[in-house]
Amino acid sequence: MPFAIRTADKPGLQELRNKLQQAHLDYLDSQLGILLAAGSLRSDDNTQATGGIPIVDVEDRAAAERFIDNDPFAKGGLFAEIKVDRWRKAYFDKKRFI
């Protein structure tokens, strides 16, 4: 079942994000079997990331929470907030699914 995970970075930690970026991308690459989509949330001027939204297809909420807890960004203390919600695909890639 799909879960959307919304993360918000702690303010002032862009340097930490940059330091952990490659490990984060390597982790996402290792999770391609469950990763439906992922991307960063950006400041309005697009100069920095402020969080992210990965969408994963896992068996339950606990698995979604394990996924985000194992992300190097989470392990490194980047996130101020993590929100995990069930997600249903309705529109994606310019197509309707319901």
C-alpha angles and dihedrals in degrees: 000000000000123000127188114213119198118195130188121200122229109253119263097021101111090121091055090048090052091048093051097038099098093046089049092051091046089052092051090049089054090053099051090120091069102023113104096172140339140179144147127266109233140207113256091257090049092233097122144018117249100183139313149246120223117177114204134185106219138147098258148342092278090059091049090051091049089051094056095038089058094050110112089231090060094042090049093054098248098132125085091181139014122190122186120195136170109252133203119198109233102152125013136158092002092306134110118229104180 
